[in-house]
Amino acid sequence: MKNLRIDQATAIRIVVLLIALVNQTLVVFGISPIPFTSAEIEAAVTAVFSVAATLWATWKNNDITEEAHRGTEHMRNLKAKKKRIEKGQK
């Protein structure tokens, strides 16, 4: 056990698992640790999903027209050329 190393992501997963297990145990014994109805939780999850999907969809570069596709390709070519120049390759 001397060489036990847990990174941050693993620790977070373990804590979330423990919280879920405690919650499930309380539910089994008839204690509701979450003071919300199922409908309220469903509405909140749906709202969070909708906001996340909206942010993700608007953040990404959504090329719809042919001109936008050509512009993106031109930008990629310029970036590739810049990388080659920075590495000393022409």
N, C-alpha and C positions, 0 to 999 in steps of 0.2 A: 504494500500500500504506500510505500515511500514515493514511488514514481507516479503517483496519481496526478494527472494533469487534465483539467477540464477547461475547455475554452468557453468563451462567453455564450456562444450559440447553444452549446450542449447544456450549460447551466440553465439557460432560459427554457429550453425544452423540458428539462427535469422539473423545474418549478411549475411550469404550466401543467405538466402531467400530475404533479402532486395536488395542485389546486383542483383539477378535474376529478381526481380520485376522492378527495375530501368532499367535493360537491356531490358526487354520485353516492357516496356513503350516507351523507345527510338526507338525500332524496329517498334512499332505500328505507330509512327510519322515519320517513314522513315529515321531515323538516325541510322547508323550502328556503335555502340560503340566498336565493336570488329573488328580490322583491318585485318581480315583474311577471306579467302574464305571458303565456306563449305567444299570443298575438302581438304584444308589445315588442317582444324579442324578435319575432319574425319581421315586423315593420322596421326595426332598427337595422337588422342584418341586410334587409333589402335596400334600405336607404344608403348604407355604407357601400354596398356593392355597386349601386347606381352611381354614386359619387366617384368611386374608384374607377369604374369603367369610363365615365365621362372624362375624368382627368387624363386617363391613359390614352383614350382615343384622340383627345384634342392635343395632347403633348407630342404625339408621334407626327412625323411628316406625312400627311395624307395626300399623295400626288394623285389627282383625279384626271386632270387634262393632260394631253400629250405634251404641251409646253412645260408643264410642271415636271413630267418625267425627264424631258431633255435637260431642264435646269438642274435637277438632282444629279443626273449623270455627269453634267459639266462640272458641278461642284465636287463630285467624287474624283473626277480626273484631276482637277486643280489640287485637291488635297493630296492625292497620290504623287503628283509632280513635286509638290512642296516637300513631301517626305523623302523623295529620292534626292532632291537638292540638299536637304539637311544632312543626309547620310553621305554626301559627297559623290553621289552617283548622278549622272545626267542621262 
